[in-house]
Amino acid sequence: MKFPSQFFSNSIEYSITQNADYHDEIKAVVNNKEFTLIPYEDELCLRIVRSDDFNNDEHEDLLVKHIT
């Protein structure tokens, strides 16, 4: 699942992937550089709830929910 930043001047693309143990990893791509925000090693089950500019700084933010 990807969330492109279509409405923001600073392009950030978020993605979430799941490994064989059902743990999720969240990454962000900023200016063609990839960053791991939450790695598989944290052993979390996550869901991206919403992406928006929550604090009005012209950067896309991500709301993530930890699910059990």
C-alpha positions, 0 to 999 in steps of 0.5 A: 500500500502506497500513499503518494504525496500528491498535494504537497510541494515536498514529495514524500511517499510512504509504504507499508510491507509485511514479512512472513511473520506478519510484522510490518515495516514502514518506509518513506521515500523523500527526494528519491532516498528511502528511509525505514521509519519502523523496521520489521525487527520492532515486531509490530503489526501496523496499519496506516490510518491516514496521511495528511499535513496534520501540523500545516508545515507543508510536509505530509504526515502519517497516522499509524495504528498499532494493531494486536 
